[in-house]
């Protein structure tokens, strides 16, 4: 009888699940044509649906498409034009919907759809891929996965003509990435169409374009996931404001969205972890699902194992009844990680983490020796140096510190206390590393992984200062400054072009130059941007004209 009751209960759950799916499908279909709407609203909704389909094709198929219907030529080739069209129609759709339902325009504009499209559009504006050698394996791995169903890079000999570069490793007569390959796995949907259509991997421009599209998509999805998490704990306007900060006022803009770094997947999975933890406050089983997202975050960048510990402790302390589910959910990514390592490196926990393939014994014998920077010097460099300081490039994170303090003072923010430990652990680890400035990059790249948490910690500060106008304006000013700093980084020249700031000032040999305000990256790249906007010859011409005007006859 008990078995029958359990079976009936399970059948009822399945039926309820089907009902939910049918209701969602009905909502989706009526979003394009609803009898309650006016002709204009339905027309805009249908046009938006067509524009969204067009955008998907143009985004996933390089070069767009072109075909004829009778004498009519139908074509779309340019991603940015498709984005602008889709964004304009999405704006019209949410505005008309809001007008009909009586919502204020400001509320209608805080749509996740508009946020997603706006994020993708702004990420694409710089027309370049800000890559590094670190991202090269992830650029080509998706082609190998699609065409040969393997993780090696043997079919790309132009990557290793004479000797293996630092970003590749030799494994059982194969050439593989010296970095974790999971960013390439996330990029597969973007690469699938071009790979099947026969893209030439030796075409650097086409390959970099694919890399940029994949990076933009991964980072933009993380923005939306964080927005959904914030919506569950604070006002929608606060959630939207913080999502904008995360999208454009952090390394998400200047680094993660610009190339297939490891940071993009880490940020996505950490944002998903936060979402499950927050939803687990209402529905406990979602706390267990966070195990999957957290495990994916760790395998994407194994050095983050230590920063995942506070979140594991949170589950053990506050959701012990979900611990078994949490551990089971974490198993599939870990199995994938160990299977990859065993096949390519010969042992489950021997992994490529960048410049070296490490084993558990080598971590203890050699890798620890690399963390030899005095803690105070490293912390000050990581936080306030003009070259890499987190509070210089994302000064709005001053309020994240306030959010941490509020979380530790007020019991209702108990779960945030565990989250607040994550960036502190990464800060200590990065500060101790001998190359704490992160090599060839812009801004505080090595802290990009925890930007979802740092942004999430802003909401207690925003709520705490509610009604304090002066503080609100300070926060807005710091937000604008942060966005400006990362906009400079996103607008800089890539490796192809002028020397990067790191190369020009030889930072590897002269790390003391990280403390120069006059020669800092925002100044260096800001001048490049000005020259691009106003050619240097124009400056000379105007200066000469001004001098001639004021010179004596």
KEBA-208538 format. One line per 2 residues: number of its first residue (from 1); their letters; for each residue x, y, z of C-alpha. Coordinates in steps of 0.1 Angstrom, whole numbers, plus 5000, padded with zeros to 4 digits. Each point is the difference from the previous one (the first is absolute). Example, Ala and Ser with C-alpha at 12.3 -4.5 7.8 and 13.67 -1.06 7.14 Angstrom:
! KEBA-208538
1> AS> 5123:4955:5078; 5014:5034:4993 .
***
This chain:
! KEBA-208538
1> XX> 5000:5000:5000; 5028:5024:5008 .
3> XX> 5016:4992:4967; 4967:5008:4982 .
5> XX> 4996:5033:5019; 5036:5010:4991 .
7> XX> 4993:4991:4964; 4968:5020:4999 .
9> XX> 5018:5030:5016; 5027:4998:4975 .
11> XX> 4974:4998:4972; 4983:5031:5014 .
13> XX> 5033:5018:5000; 5006:4991:4963 .
15> XX> 4965:5012:4991; 5006:5032:5018 .
17> XX> 5033:5004:4982; 4982:4995:4966 .
19> XX> 4974:5026:5011; 5027:5025:5008 .
21> XX> 5018:4994:4967; 4967:5004:4981 .
23> XX> 4992:5033:5018; 5035:5013:4992 .
25> XX> 4996:4990:4963; 4967:5018:4999 .
27> XX> 5015:5031:5016; 5028:4999:4974 .
29> XX> 4976:4997:4971; 4977:5027:5012 .
31> XX> 5030:5023:5004; 5000:5002:4962 .
33> XX> 4962:5001:4995; 4975:5008:5027 .
35> XX> 4963:5008:4993; 5001:5024:5029 .
37> XX> 5026:5022:4984; 4995:5026:4974 .
39> XX> 5009:4995:4963; 5032:5022:5005 .
41> XX> 5011:4979:5030; 4995:4967:4982 .
43> XX> 5018:5013:4969; 5030:5012:5021 .
45> XX> 5000:4966:5018; 5001:4981:4967 .
47> XX> 5027:5023:4986; 5020:4995:5032 .
49> XX> 4997:4962:4996; 5013:5002:4964 .
51> XX> 5028:5024:5011; 5010:4976:5028 .
53> XX> 5001:4970:4976; 5021:5021:4976 .
55> XX> 5024:5010:5028; 5005:4964:5010 .
57> XX> 5009:4990:4964; 5023:5029:4995 .
59> XX> 5017:4994:5034; 5005:4963:4994 .
61> XX> 5008:5001:4963; 5030:5022:4991 .
63> XX> 4992:5023:4971; 4963:4996:5005 .
65> XX> 4978:4987:4972; 4986:5009:4966 .
67> XX> 4972:4984:4980; 4973:5010:4975 .
69> XX> 4962:4996:5001; 4990:5006:4964 .
71> XX> 5014:5034:4991; 5005:5010:5037 .
73> XX> 5035:4997:5014; 5000:4992:5037 .
75> XX> 5033:5005:5018; 5017:5009:5033 .
77> XX> 5037:5002:5004; 5009:5024:5028 .
79> XX> 4997:4989:5037; 4998:5036:5014 .
81> XX> 4972:5010:4977; 4981:4969:5009 .
83> XX> 5006:5008:5037; 4988:5036:4996 .
85> XX> 4968:4989:4982; 4992:4974:5026 .
87> XX> 5008:5024:5029; 4977:5027:4984 .
89> XX> 4971:4976:4996; 5005:4985:5034 .
91> XX> 4999:5035:5014; 4968:5007:4981 .
93> XX> 4985:4967:5012; 5007:5005:5037 .
95> XX> 4989:5037:4998; 4966:4991:4984 .
97> XX> 4995:4971:5024; 5008:5023:5029 .
99> XX> 4977:5027:4987; 4971:4975:4997 .
101> XX> 5005:4986:5035; 5006:5033:5017 .
103> XX> 5037:4995:5008; 5023:5030:5002 .
105> XX> 5024:5003:4971; 5030:4997:5023 .
107> XX> 4986:4967:5013; 4994:4987:4965 .
109> XX> 5036:5009:4989; 5014:4978:5028 .
111> XX> 4992:4969:4979; 5026:4972:5000 .
113> XX> 4995:4997:4962; 5011:5037:4995 .
115> XX> 5028:4995:5025; 5013:4969:4981 .
117> XX> 4998:5017:4965; 5015:5032:5013 .
119> XX> 5029:4981:5016; 5008:4980:4968 .
121> XX> 4998:5032:4979; 5024:5020:5022 .
123> XX> 5024:4971:5003; 5002:4999:4961 .
125> XX> 5006:5037:4995; 5038:5000:5001 .
127> XX> 5004:4979:4968; 5030:4981:5014 .
129> XX> 5010:4969:5020; 5021:5008:5030 .
131> XX> 5017:4966:5002; 5031:4986:5016 .
133> XX> 5020:4969:4994; 4980:4986:5029 .
135> XX> 4968:5000:4979; 5014:4985:4968 .
137> XX> 4993:4963:5008; 4964:5008:5008 .
139> XX> 4997:5018:4967; 5007:4968:4980 .
141> XX> 4989:4972:5023; 4963:5002:4991 .
143> XX> 5009:4992:4964; 5018:4969:5012 .
145> XX> 4971:4989:5022; 4975:5004:4971 .
147> XX> 5021:4986:4971; 5021:4973:5018 .
149> XX> 4981:4995:5033; 5032:5004:5020 .
151> XX> 5018:5026:5021; 5034:5000:4983 .
153> XX> 5013:5027:4977; 5020:4978:4976 .
155> XX> 4982:5012:4970; 5012:5036:5005 .
157> XX> 5038:4997:4994; 5003:5038:4993 .
159> XX> 4996:5004:5038; 5033:4982:5007 .
161> XX> 5022:5003:4969; 5034:4994:5018 .
163> XX> 4995:4997:5037; 4969:4999:5022 .
165> XX> 4990:5034:5013; 4992:5004:5037 .
167> XX> 4963:4996:4995; 5003:4964:4985 .
169> XX> 5012:4968:5015; 5011:4966:4986 .
171> XX> 4980:4970:5011; 5005:4964:4987 .
173> XX> 5011:5012:4966; 4971:5026:4999 .
175> XX> 5000:5037:5004; 4975:5013:5025 .
177> XX> 4991:5032:5018; 5021:5009:5030 .
179> XX> 4968:5016:5014; 4967:4984:5010 .
181> XX> 4979:4994:4969; 4966:5007:5013 .
183> XX> 4997:5035:4986; 5002:4984:4966 .
185> XX> 4972:4976:5009; 4977:5029:5009 .
187> XX> 5009:5016:4967; 4988:4970:4979 .
189> XX> 4965:5015:4991; 5017:5030:4984 .
191> XX> 5026:4979:4981; 4976:4973:4988 .
193> XX> 4986:5018:4969; 5033:5013:4987 .
195> XX> 5017:4967:5007; 4975:4980:4980 .
197> XX> 5001:5026:4972; 5037:4995:4997 .
199> XX> 5017:5030:5016; 5037:5002:4993 .
201> XX> 5019:4999:5034; 5030:5018:4984 .
203> XX> 4978:5031:4995; 5010:5019:5031 .
205> XX> 4973:5027:4996; 4971:4974:4998 .
207> XX> 5013:4980:5029; 5004:5031:5022 .
209> XX> 4965:5011:4991; 4986:4966:5012 .
211> XX> 5020:5003:5032; 4987:5035:5006 .
213> XX> 4964:4989:4994; 5003:4970:5024 .
215> XX> 5016:5022:5027; 4973:5027:4996 .
217> XX> 4972:4974:5003; 5015:4982:5030 .
219> XX> 5005:5033:5019; 4966:5014:4990 .
221> XX> 4982:4969:5013; 5019:5003:5033 .
223> XX> 4986:5036:5002; 4964:4987:4996 .
225> XX> 5005:4972:5025; 5013:5025:5026 .
227> XX> 4971:5023:4993; 4975:4972:5006 .
229> XX> 5018:4992:5033; 4999:5036:5011 .
231> XX> 4963:5002:4991; 4992:4974:5027 .
233> XX> 5016:5020:5028; 4996:5037:4992 .
235> XX> 4979:5025:4980; 5000:4996:4962 .
237> XX> 5016:5035:4995; 5028:4991:5024 .
239> XX> 5005:4966:4982; 5002:5018:4966 .
241> XX> 5024:5027:5013; 5024:4974:5014 .
243> XX> 4997:4978:4969; 5011:5031:4979 .
245> XX> 5030:5004:5024; 5009:4964:4996 .
247> XX> 4997:5001:4962; 5019:5032:4993 .
249> XX> 5018:5012:5032; 5021:4969:5006 .
251> XX> 5024:4977:4981; 4970:4984:4984 .
253> XX> 5001:5029:4975; 5037:5005:4995 .
255> XX> 5011:4963:5002; 4975:4971:5003 .
257> XX> 4978:5011:4971; 5029:5008:4977 .
259> XX> 5016:4965:4996; 4996:4964:5012 .
261> XX> 5018:5004:5033; 4993:4976:5028 .
263> XX> 4983:5029:5019; 4968:5001:4979 .
265> XX> 4989:4964:5008; 5011:5004:5036 .
267> XX> 4979:5031:5004; 4970:4983:4983 .
269> XX> 5002:4970:5023; 5005:5021:5031 .
271> XX> 4970:5022:4991; 4980:4968:4996 .
273> XX> 5012:4987:5034; 4988:5033:5015 .
275> XX> 4966:4996:4983; 4996:4965:5014 .
277> XX> 5011:5010:5035; 4975:5029:5000 .
279> XX> 4972:4978:4986; 5009:4974:5026 .
281> XX> 4990:5025:5027; 4964:4994:4989 .
283> XX> 5001:4965:4984; 5028:4980:5018 .
285> XX> 5006:4975:4972; 5015:5028:4979 .
287> XX> 5029:5002:5024; 5009:4965:4989 .
289> XX> 5001:5011:4964; 5026:5026:5008 .
291> XX> 5024:4970:5003; 4999:4996:4962 .
293> XX> 5007:5037:4993; 5028:5002:5026 .
295> XX> 5016:4968:4987; 5000:5015:4964 .
297> XX> 5016:5032:5014; 5028:4980:5016 .
299> XX> 5009:4979:4969; 4999:5031:4978 .
301> XX> 5028:5015:5021; 5013:4974:5025 .
303> XX> 5018:5027:5021; 4966:5011:5011 .
305> XX> 4996:4968:5021; 5011:5019:5031 .
307> XX> 4975:5028:4994; 4971:4975:4996 .
309> XX> 5006:4987:5036; 4978:5027:5018 .
311> XX> 4970:4990:4978; 5005:4963:5008 .
313> XX> 5002:5010:5037; 4967:5019:4996 .
315> XX> 4982:4969:4987; 5014:4979:5028 .
317> XX> 4990:5025:5027; 4967:5013:4987 .
319> XX> 4986:4974:4976; 5014:4967:5014 .
321> XX> 4968:4982:4988; 5010:5009:4965 .
323> XX> 5036:4990:5003; 4997:4966:4983 .
325> XX> 4982:5016:4971; 5026:5028:4998 .
327> XX> 5028:4974:4999; 4982:4979:4974 .
329> XX> 4994:5031:4978; 5038:5008:5001 .
331> XX> 5010:4966:4988; 4993:5002:4962 .
333> XX> 5024:5030:4994; 5027:4984:5022 .
335> XX> 4997:4968:4980; 5004:5019:4968 .
337> XX> 5030:5018:5015; 5017:4968:5012 .
339> XX> 4992:4981:4967; 5016:5028:4979 .
341> XX> 5031:5001:5022; 5004:4962:5001 .
343> XX> 4997:4997:4962; 5023:5029:4991 .
345> XX> 5024:5003:5030; 4999:4965:5014 .
347> XX> 4986:5006:5034; 4966:5014:5013 .
349> XX> 5015:5029:5019; 5028:5009:4977 .
351> XX> 4987:5031:4982; 5011:5029:4978 .
353> XX> 4996:5033:5019; 5018:5023:4977 .
355> XX> 5037:5002:4997; 5004:4965:5013 .
357> XX> 4984:4966:5003; 4999:4993:5038 .
359> XX> 4996:4970:5021; 4989:4999:5037 .
361> XX> 5036:4995:5010; 5014:5028:4979 .
363> XX> 4974:5024:5015; 5016:4993:5034 .
365> XX> 5036:4998:4988; 5002:5029:4975 .
367> XX> 4968:5019:4995; 4998:5013:5036 .
369> XX> 5034:5016:4996; 4984:5023:4974 .
371> XX> 4979:5016:5027; 5028:5020:5015 .
373> XX> 4989:5037:4997; 4997:5017:5034 .
375> XX> 4963:5001:5009; 4998:5037:5006 .
377> XX> 5018:5009:4968; 4978:4976:4980 .
379> XX> 4967:5012:5016; 5008:5036:4994 .
381> XX> 5010:4993:4964; 4969:4980:4993 .
383> XX> 4977:5026:5016; 5014:5034:4994 .
385> XX> 5029:5000:4975; 4993:5021:4969 .
387> XX> 5011:4971:4978; 4977:4973:5014 .
389> XX> 4981:5013:5031; 4964:4986:5004 .
391> XX> 4989:5032:5017; 5016:5021:4973 .
393> XX> 4983:4983:4971; 4967:4991:5017 .
395> XX> 4999:5026:5028; 4963:4993:5005 .
397> XX> 5011:4969:5019; 5007:5022:5030 .
399> XX> 4963:4994:5006; 5005:4963:4998 .
401> XX> 5021:5003:5031; 4971:5019:5016 .
403> XX> 4978:4971:4989; 5023:4975:5018 .
405> XX> 4998:5021:5032; 4962:5002:4998 .
407> XX> 4998:4962:4994; 5021:4993:5031 .
409> XX> 4979:5023:5021; 4965:4990:4990 .
411> XX> 4987:4964:5005; 4978:5001:4970 .
413> XX> 5031:5000:4977; 5014:4969:5016 .
415> XX> 5007:4982:4967; 5019:5031:4987 .
417> XX> 5026:4995:5028; 5011:4968:4983 .
419> XX> 5000:5017:4965; 5021:5028:5014 .
421> XX> 5028:4976:5009; 5004:4990:4963 .
423> XX> 5016:5033:4987; 5021:5003:5031 .
425> XX> 5016:4966:4994; 5007:5007:4963 .
427> XX> 5014:5034:5010; 5025:4984:5023 .
429> XX> 5009:4973:4975; 5006:5025:4971 .
431> XX> 5019:5024:5023; 5025:4973:5010 .
433> XX> 5006:4989:4964; 5033:5013:4986 .
435> XX> 4982:5012:4968; 4971:5016:5018 .
437> XX> 4995:5025:4971; 4988:4973:4977 .
439> XX> 5023:5003:4971; 4987:5013:4967 .
441> XX> 4966:5015:5009; 4981:5031:5010 .
443> XX> 4990:5008:5035; 4994:4975:5029 .
445> XX> 4995:4970:4977; 5010:4974:5027 .
447> XX> 4971:5012:5021; 4975:4998:4972 .
449> XX> 4988:4965:5012; 4984:5015:5032 .
451> XX> 4983:5030:4984; 4966:4983:5001 .
453> XX> 5003:4998:5038; 5014:5035:5004 .
455> XX> 4971:5014:4980; 4975:4979:5019 .
457> XX> 5014:5014:5032; 4990:5035:4988 .
459> XX> 4963:4994:5007; 5002:5001:5038 .
461> XX> 5019:5033:4997; 4974:5014:4976 .
463> XX> 4972:4989:5023; 5018:5014:5031 .
465> XX> 5005:5034:4984; 4964:5002:4986 .
467> XX> 4988:5036:5004; 5035:5015:5004 .
469> XX> 5002:5022:4969; 5037:5010:5004 .
471> XX> 5011:4964:5003; 4979:4991:4970 .
473> XX> 5018:5026:4978; 5034:4989:5013 .
475> XX> 4991:4964:4989; 4988:5012:4966 .
477> XX> 5032:5020:4995; 5022:4970:5009 .
479> XX> 4979:4979:4977; 5006:5024:4971 .
481> XX> 5037:5001:5008; 5002:4962:5001 .
483> XX> 4982:4997:4966; 5023:5026:4985 .
485> XX> 5031:4982:5012; 4989:4967:4985 .
487> XX> 4987:5017:4968; 5036:5012:4995 .
489> XX> 5012:4965:5004; 4974:4986:4976 .
491> XX> 5009:5027:4974; 5037:4993:5001 .
493> XX> 5021:4985:4972; 5005:4963:5002 .
495> XX> 5033:4982:4997; 4998:5005:4962 .
497> XX> 5008:5038:4997; 5020:5022:5023 .
499> XX> 5019:4986:5030; 4979:4992:5030 .
501> XX> 5006:5019:5032; 5016:4969:5015 .
503> XX> 5024:4997:4971; 5007:5037:4997 .
505> XX> 5010:5004:5036; 5015:4965:5004 .
507> XX> 4980:4993:5031; 5014:4965:5004 .
509> XX> 5035:5016:5005; 4988:5032:5017 .
511> XX> 4969:4992:5022; 5006:5033:5018 .
513> XX> 4985:5018:4970; 4966:4986:5011 .
515> XX> 5000:5028:5025; 5004:5029:4975 .
517> XX> 4969:5020:4997; 5014:5021:4971 .
519> XX> 5008:4969:4980; 4970:4978:5011 .
521> XX> 4980:4979:4975; 4970:5023:4999 .
523> XX> 5023:5029:4990; 5019:4979:4975 .
525> XX> 4969:4985:4983; 4980:5032:5005 .
527> XX> 5026:5018:4978; 4996:4972:4974 .
529> XX> 4962:5005:5000; 5003:5038:4996 .
531> XX> 5024:4996:4970; 4975:4976:4985 .
533> XX> 4971:5024:5005; 5019:5032:4992 .
535> XX> 5031:4992:4979; 5032:5013:5014 .
537> XX> 5006:5021:4969; 4969:5020:5009 .
539> XX> 5014:5008:5034; 5032:5013:4984 .
541> XX> 4980:5020:4974; 4978:5016:5027 .
543> XX> 5030:5007:5022; 5019:5015:4971 .
545> XX> 4970:5022:4991; 4996:5011:5036 .
547> XX> 5037:5008:5002; 4999:5020:4967 .
549> XX> 4969:5018:5012; 5018:5012:5031 .
551> XX> 5034:5006:4986; 5014:5034:4993 .
553> X> 4999:5012:4964 .
***
